[in-house]
Amino acid sequence: MERFELENSREFKAAMKLENALNDMCFEYKNFAEAIKYFHPTLQQSLFRLIRQIINVQADESRYYDDRNRASHEVAKLLKEIIENQCLPYI
């Protein structure tokens, strides 16, 4: 996907909103994670599909990463091996 096309997508705009929330030093990861329990079950499954895609991107050897996110890259490679063949059905 071309960068221009990506930047004009609703998904990119949603990711930028999340980026802004994460940039706040008071962002509580645990509270965010706990809030997911109140999503509709289908949306919980959709969020997990998104998390799997994020892991795939983090694990990608062709993407740029540096010492600040090297650990995330290494963990993502391990997780990718576990989850890449797991089915997350639409029910």
C-alpha positions as CSV (number, residue, x, y, z in Angstrom):
1,M,0.0,0.0,0.0
2,E,1.3,3.4,-0.9
3,R,2.1,5.7,2.0
4,F,-0.4,8.4,0.8
5,E,-3.1,5.8,0.5
6,L,-2.3,4.5,4.0
7,E,-2.2,8.0,5.6
8,N,-5.7,8.7,4.2
9,S,-7.2,5.5,5.6
10,R,-9.5,5.5,8.6
11,E,-7.2,2.8,10.1
12,F,-4.2,5.2,10.0
13,K,-6.3,7.9,11.6
14,A,-7.4,5.5,14.4
15,A,-3.7,4.5,14.9
16,M,-2.7,8.1,15.3
17,K,-5.3,8.6,18.0
18,L,-3.9,5.6,19.8
19,E,-0.4,7.0,19.3
20,N,-1.6,10.3,21.0
21,A,-3.0,8.4,24.0
22,L,0.1,6.3,24.4
23,N,2.2,9.5,24.3
24,D,0.5,10.6,27.5
25,M,2.8,9.7,30.4
26,C,-0.3,8.9,32.5
27,F,-1.6,6.3,30.1
28,E,-2.4,3.1,32.1
29,Y,-1.9,0.0,30.0
30,K,-3.6,-2.2,32.6
31,N,-6.8,0.0,32.6
32,F,-6.9,0.0,28.8
33,A,-6.5,-3.8,28.8
34,E,-9.2,-4.2,31.4
35,A,-11.6,-2.0,29.4
36,I,-11.5,-4.6,26.6
37,K,-13.6,-6.9,28.7
38,Y,-16.5,-4.6,28.1
39,F,-16.3,-4.8,24.3
40,H,-18.8,-6.9,22.5
41,P,-17.3,-10.4,22.2
42,T,-17.0,-10.2,18.4
43,L,-15.1,-6.9,18.8
44,Q,-12.8,-8.6,21.4
45,Q,-12.0,-11.2,18.7
46,S,-11.4,-8.4,16.2
47,L,-9.1,-6.6,18.5
48,F,-7.1,-9.8,19.0
49,R,-6.8,-10.1,15.2
50,L,-5.4,-6.6,15.2
51,I,-2.9,-7.5,17.9
52,R,-1.8,-10.5,15.8
53,Q,-1.2,-8.2,12.9
54,I,0.7,-5.8,15.1
55,I,2.9,-8.8,16.2
56,N,3.5,-9.7,12.6
57,V,4.6,-6.1,11.7
58,Q,6.8,-5.9,14.8
59,A,8.4,-9.3,13.9
60,D,9.1,-8.2,10.2
61,E,12.8,-8.3,9.6
62,S,12.5,-5.7,6.8
63,R,11.1,-3.0,9.0
64,Y,13.2,-0.4,10.7
65,Y,13.8,-1.0,14.4
66,D,16.5,0.3,16.8
67,D,17.6,-0.4,20.3
68,R,14.4,1.3,21.7
69,N,12.2,-1.4,20.2
70,R,14.7,-4.3,19.6
71,A,13.2,-6.2,22.6
72,S,9.7,-5.8,21.1
73,H,11.0,-7.1,17.8
74,E,12.6,-10.2,19.4
75,V,9.5,-11.0,21.5
76,A,7.3,-10.5,18.4
77,K,9.4,-13.0,16.4
78,L,8.8,-15.6,19.2
79,L,5.1,-14.9,19.4
80,K,4.7,-15.0,15.6
81,E,5.9,-18.6,15.6
82,I,3.2,-19.5,18.1
83,I,0.2,-17.5,16.6
84,E,0.7,-17.4,12.9
85,N,-1.1,-20.7,12.2
86,Q,-3.8,-20.3,14.9
87,C,-7.3,-19.8,13.6
88,L,-9.4,-16.9,15.0
89,P,-12.8,-17.6,13.5
90,Y,-15.6,-15.2,12.8
91,I,-18.6,-16.5,14.8
